[in-house]
Amino acid sequence: MPARVFHPERGENTRLWVSTAKAVCAGCPVREECLEAGMREPRGVWGGLTARERVRLRHERRADVAV
């Protein structure tokens, strides 16, 4: 699997790459570990989530801890 599936270059059809990466991640046995490793990464798909989705998850986790 080429790394660019998970880290597409700017200007590429990112929707296609993201959907492909997410499909690979869906069946991955180390998905949770990958997600945790990528939580602070600014780009790419880690553990089935995009950078924007990981930011949202970090905020949700902080809100849960605060309660």
DRENFI-435971 format. One record per residue (C-alpha): y negated, x negated, z; residue number from 1. Coordinates in Angstrom, 2 decimals. Layout:
REM DRENFI-435971
+---------+---------+---------+-----+
:       Y :       X :       Z : pos :
+---------+---------+---------+-----+
:       Y :       X :       Z : NUM :
...
+---------+---------+---------+-----+
END
This chain:
REM DRENFI-435971
+---------+---------+---------+-----+
:       Y :       X :       Z : pos :
+---------+---------+---------+-----+
:    0.00 :    0.00 :    0.00 :   1 :
:   -3.32 :   -1.58 :   -1.00 :   2 :
:   -5.79 :   -2.04 :    1.85 :   3 :
:   -8.50 :   -0.32 :   -0.18 :   4 :
:   -6.69 :    2.98 :    0.39 :   5 :
:   -7.87 :    2.72 :    3.99 :   6 :
:  -11.08 :    0.82 :    3.26 :   7 :
:  -12.49 :    1.96 :   -0.12 :   8 :
:  -15.38 :    0.05 :   -1.66 :   9 :
:  -18.75 :    1.73 :   -1.75 :  10 :
:  -19.20 :    3.77 :   -4.89 :  11 :
:  -15.50 :    4.48 :   -5.35 :  12 :
:  -14.22 :    8.04 :   -5.24 :  13 :
:  -13.94 :    8.03 :   -1.47 :  14 :
:  -12.63 :   11.59 :   -1.24 :  15 :
:   -9.55 :   10.59 :   -3.21 :  16 :
:   -9.00 :    7.46 :   -1.13 :  17 :
:   -9.57 :    9.25 :    2.18 :  18 :
:   -7.15 :   12.04 :    1.32 :  19 :
:   -4.55 :    9.46 :    0.26 :  20 :
:   -5.04 :    7.44 :    3.46 :  21 :
:   -4.81 :   10.55 :    5.62 :  22 :
:   -1.56 :   11.54 :    3.89 :  23 :
:   -0.10 :    8.11 :    4.66 :  24 :
:   -1.33 :    8.28 :    8.26 :  25 :
:    0.17 :   11.72 :    8.82 :  26 :
:    3.69 :   10.32 :    8.85 :  27 :
:    2.97 :    6.95 :   10.43 :  28 :
:    4.82 :    6.11 :   13.66 :  29 :
:    1.92 :    3.97 :   14.96 :  30 :
:   -0.85 :    6.41 :   14.17 :  31 :
:   -2.10 :    6.71 :   17.77 :  32 :
:   -2.17 :    2.93 :   18.26 :  33 :
:   -4.00 :    2.50 :   14.97 :  34 :
:   -6.55 :    5.13 :   15.94 :  35 :
:   -7.24 :    3.41 :   19.25 :  36 :
:   -7.58 :    0.03 :   17.52 :  37 :
:  -10.08 :    1.50 :   15.06 :  38 :
:  -12.22 :    3.58 :   17.39 :  39 :
:  -15.19 :    1.19 :   17.13 :  40 :
:  -14.75 :    0.26 :   13.48 :  41 :
:  -17.75 :    1.30 :   11.37 :  42 :
:  -15.79 :    2.02 :    8.17 :  43 :
:  -12.41 :    2.99 :    6.86 :  44 :
:   -9.64 :    5.34 :    7.87 :  45 :
:   -7.91 :    4.43 :   11.14 :  46 :
:   -5.18 :    6.59 :   12.62 :  47 :
:   -5.92 :    9.32 :   10.11 :  48 :
:   -9.63 :    9.64 :   10.96 :  49 :
:  -12.74 :    8.55 :    9.08 :  50 :
:  -15.56 :    6.69 :   10.81 :  51 :
:  -17.53 :    9.91 :   11.20 :  52 :
:  -14.51 :   11.70 :   12.68 :  53 :
:  -13.95 :    8.83 :   15.12 :  54 :
:  -17.57 :    9.04 :   16.30 :  55 :
:  -17.08 :   12.75 :   16.93 :  56 :
:  -13.86 :   12.04 :   18.85 :  57 :
:  -15.61 :    9.42 :   21.03 :  58 :
:  -18.29 :   11.97 :   21.91 :  59 :
:  -15.66 :   14.59 :   22.73 :  60 :
:  -13.81 :   12.12 :   24.95 :  61 :
:  -17.03 :   11.26 :   26.81 :  62 :
:  -17.74 :   14.94 :   27.36 :  63 :
:  -14.23 :   15.45 :   28.76 :  64 :
:  -14.64 :   12.54 :   31.18 :  65 :
:  -18.02 :   13.85 :   32.35 :  66 :
:  -16.55 :   17.22 :   33.32 :  67 :
+---------+---------+---------+-----+
END
